[in-house]
Amino acid sequence: MPVAISVEDLSKKYLISHQKKEQYTALRDVVAGSAKALGRKLLRPFSGNDPATENDRSREEFWALKDLNFEIQEGDRVGIIGRNGAGKSTLLKILSRITEPSGGRAMIRGRVASLLEVGTGFHPELTGRENVYLNGAILGMRKAEIAAKFDEIVSFAEVERYIDTAVKRYSSGMYLRLAFAVAAHLEPDILIVDEVLAVGDVQFQKKCLGKMEEVSAKGRTVLFVSHNIGAIRTLCEKCILLKEGRLLGFRGVEEIVSSYLGVGHSNSTVEILPNMRNRGTGSVTFESCTICDNEGTPVKSFLIGQDFCIEIGLTIRTSNKLYFWLIIFDAEGRPVLSSHQGDVEMLRVQTGTYRLRCVTRQIALMPGSYTISAGAFDADRTFLEWIDNCQSFEVFPTFVGGKPFDHRWGAVNLNMHWELSPDDRQKT
C-alpha cells in the first residue's frame, strides 16, 4: 500500500518562561524602583539589562515531541493513545499543518481534514450554511461538490432547523456535530480527529465511529486520538502509544492497549517505606503493595468491570488473631469502597512472611484516579499496621466489553439482578 503519512525524526520544542513570584508592592516601592532603574541607566547607559531583572525570569525547554519515526499506509485506521501531556494533540497539529515542527519532518500525501477542537475552522459570525461552504473551500473543493454533499451533511449533523443561524449561537454539541459532519463528508484523503468527540452524546459518538469506519472502508486514512479504549478497539487496526513526547510503540491495537493499561508498569509494585506508616504496634509490617489483574500480571489501569487484585507482602512477628482492612479513596480523598476481611473470618496466624491477596470480580468503580490505604488489626481492633496511600490506580471510561462510558451517576456501578413479573395482587 502507498504511504499516506511519513514521519522522520519529528520533534517539537516549546520555551517556557518562569517568573519569580512577587510579593505585594506598594506605589512608593514602584516609584523608588523606577528611580533606581533610571539612575542605573544614566550611570551605565550601555550595560544592557539589569542582571537582577534577568534573574527574575528563567526559560525552560519543553519537548512536547522528541524524535518520532513511523509510517502510516493509505487506508489505515490508526489510534493514538497516551496519558495527558504525552504529545498526542501536538502531533495532530503538526500533521494538520497548524504547528511547525522544531526538527524532523512529516510528509503527507493527499487532502487532510482535521477536527481538533470544537468548531475548528468555523467563523462564529457566519451561519452554519456559510461555514459548510467555507470549510469545503478550505479543503479545496468546488462549490458544486459541496452542494452535492450539503443535504447529507446537514442531515448527519441534525441541525436542519438552525442551519441559517450564526454558529456563535450554537451549543457545543451543535458545533461539534456540524464540524464533524463537514470534516467527514467532504471526502478527505486523511481524516484526523482528536478527543473532541467526547463532547457529544453517546448516540452521536456511535454515529461518528460508524462514519469513520465508512470513510476508512473507502480507502481513506483515519487518525483518531481518544482516551476511550473501547472506541479505539472498535475503530482502529493499529495504534501509536506516546509517553512524554516519545514513541513507545506502533503495532496492533491489542498489544498497544495492553501496554497502555499498564502491563509491567514500573510503579505497579510499591515498596513500603518507614515514613509511609501511619500507626501500628510493629507486630505486623507491610513490605510491599502490588496492583494486578486476576491473572497476577501487574497493572496500573483498569476498564470498568475488569477483575481487580491487590497483593500485599507482609511480615508477622507475633502469633495472633487478626483481620485486614482495605479502603479505596477517589481523587478528592473521599472513601468510595472498603473491604473488611474480618467480615468473613478472623485469621489465626503464626510468625513468618506472607502474601495477602484481595480480589474483586469486576471492579465497580466509575472512571477516575484512586488511591488505596490498608491495615491490619487484632481482635480488640488495635492497629497492628496502617499504610495511607500505599498504591494508586486509574479506571478508564470504557466498560470491559468495549462499550464507552455513558456518564451515569454515582461512585460505583453494580450489576444487580433485575426481575419483572406480573403483580397478581391486582387480580383480587
Sequence and secondary structure as in RCSB ss.txt:
>XXXX:A:sequence
MPVAISVEDLSKKYLISHQKKEQYTALRDVVAGSAKALGRKLLRPFSGNDPATENDRSREEFWALKDLNFEIQEG
DRVGIIGRNGAGKSTLLKILSRITEPSGGRAMIRGRVASLLEVGTGFHPELTGRENVYLNGAILGMRKAEIAAKF
DEIVSFAEVERYIDTAVKRYSSGMYLRLAFAVAAHLEPDILIVDEVLAVGDVQFQKKCLGKMEEVSAKGRTVLFV
SHNIGAIRTLCEKCILLKEGRLLGFRGVEEIVSSYLGVGHSNSTVEILPNMRNRGTGSVTFESCTICDNEGTPVK
SFLIGQDFCIEIGLTIRTSNKLYFWLIIFDAEGRPVLSSHQGDVEMLRVQTGTYRLRCVTRQIALMPGSYTISAG
AFDADRTFLEWIDNCQSFEVFPTFVGGKPFDHRWGAVNLNMHWELSPDDRQKT
>XXXX:A:secstr
  EEEEEEEEEEEEEEEEE       HHHHHHHHHHHHHHHHH TTS S HHHHHTEEEEEEEEEEEEEEEEETT
 EEEEE STTSSHHHHHHHHTTSS  SEEEEEE S EEEE STTTT  TTSBHHHHHHHHHHHTT  HHHHHHHH
HHHHHHHT GGGTTSBGGGS HHHHHHHHHHHHHHS  SEEEE GGGGGS HHHHHHHHHHHHHHHHTT EEEEE
 S HHHHHHH SEEEEEETTEEEEEEEHHHHHHHHTTTT TTSEEE  GGGEEE  SSEEEEEEEEE TTS B S
EEEET  EEEEEEEEE S EEEEEEEEEEETTS EEEEEEGGGT  EEE SEEEEEEEEESS  B SEEEEEEEE
EEETT  EEEEEEEEEEEEEEEEETTS B     SSB           GGGG 
